[in-house]
Amino acid sequence: MSPFSLNVSKIFRSSWNNFFEEVGATAQFAADFSKQLFFPPYETKETIKQCYEIGYRSFPLVAITSFIIGLVLTLQSRPTLIEFGAEAWLPSMVGISIIREIGPVITALICAGKIGSSIGAELGSMRVTEQIDAMEVSGTNPFKYIAVTRMIATTLMVPVLVVLGDAIALYGSYLAVNLKSTITLKLYFNQVFESSDFSDAIPSIIKSYFFGFAIGLTGCYKGYNSRKGTEGVGRSANSAVVVSSLLIFIIDLIAVQITEFLGLI
């Protein structure tokens, strides 16, 4: 075997080893979260603060993005439906698309970019400046105070942002419909709700909790284990966004398969 082939083989094995080590460490981090979640002390004030920081401060970006998505999706879908004489189905089609898939996934990706990078950079800075070590020396449980509170906040707030984002996207779609024709807000939402069911909304909300947990887990893990100074902080923030976005797509794929298996599609 040539030296080049040997080097490629070593790099390949090293990459796979690093991947499985990362997966194992992340799973252990999630297990530690599960242990710390049910035992006192309960950092209620910090959790509420993180819910405000993560939920309220992320809402403007989610709202603007959702509004534009609803508007653009309606404008792009109208010409195709007109060709088939199915323009009347526009509210129903857009509503199902947003509620089932587009709303939860896009909102989660926005949160992964904003919240995941923020948590990764914040915890990474605390790690490299030895603030976490100082908390351990002082007798405080830094994992519970820093990581658990943020993971709870992301798990709770992402579904709320998804519901609000869906509503704003549907309103943007309503405005887009009224650019070419006239329809009342009541009639538009009646058509959306008549074509939708709890089997459309419930799975999307349930998977939003998993999206939020994945974002919080990845951001906290990457930041909490950051190394190599300021360079490591940037790397933690970047990898938190990349990994959490990938996890969102994987969770969404699994959720669709489960929903289809249960006959909810």
Residue, then its C-alpha position, 0 to 999 in steps of 0.5 A: m500500500s502506498p504512503f498516500s493510501l496509508n495517510v488517507s486511511k489514517i485520516f479516515r479512521s481518525s475522523w470516524n473516531n472523533f465523530f463517535e467520541e463526540v457523539g458519546a460525549t454529547a450523549q453523556f452531556a444529555a444524560d447529565f442534564s437528565k440527572q440534574l433536572f430533577f434534583p435540587p437546587y432548582e434555578t428557577k429565576e435563572t431559567i425564567k431569565q433565560c426564557y426571556e432572553i431566548g424567547y422574547r429577544s428572538f421573537p422579532l427575527v422570527a416574526i419578520t422571517s415568518f411574515i416574509i415566508g408566508l408572503v413569498l410562498t403565497l405569491q410563488s404558489r399562486p401562478t401554478l394553482i391558477e394554471f390548474g384552476a385551483e386558486a381557491w385552494l391557495p389558503s388551504m395549501v399554504g396553511i398545511s405547508i406552514i403548519r406541518e413543515i415550513g413553520p417549525v423547520i424554518t423557525a428552528l433553523i433561525c433559532a439555531g443560528k441566533i440562539g445556538s451561536s449565542i449560547g456557544a459563544e457565551l459559555g465558551s467565553m466563560r470557559v476560556t476566561e475560567q469563570i466556570d472554574a471559579m464557580e466550581v471552586s466557590g461551591t456552585n454547580p456551574f452545570k446546573y446554573i449555566a447549562v441546565t437552565r439554558m437547555i430548559a429555556t430553549t426546549l420551552m421557548v422554541p415551540v412557542l416561537v413556532v406557534l407565533g411564527d405560524a400565525i404570523a406566516l399565515y397572516g402574511s399569506y393572507l395579505a399576499v392573497n389580497l394583493k390579487s383578489t379580495i378575501t376577508l380575514k375570517l374567510y381566509f382562516n376558515q379555509v385554513f382551519e377547515s383543511s387542517d386538523f389536530s393531526d397536522a398541528i400536534p406532531s409539528i408542535i411535539k417535534s418543536y420541543f425536540f428542536g429546542f432541546a437539540i439547539g440547547l444541548t448542542g450550544c451548551y455542550k460546545g460552549y461548556n467544553s470550549r478550549k484553545g482560547t478565543e479561537g475556541v470560542g469562535r469555533s464553538a459558536n460556529s459548530a453549535v450552529v452547524v451541528s444543531s441545524l443538522l440535528i434539526f433536519i435529522i429530527d424532522l426526518i425521523a418525525v415525518q417517518i413516525t407520523e407516516f407510520l402512525g397514519l397521521i399524514 
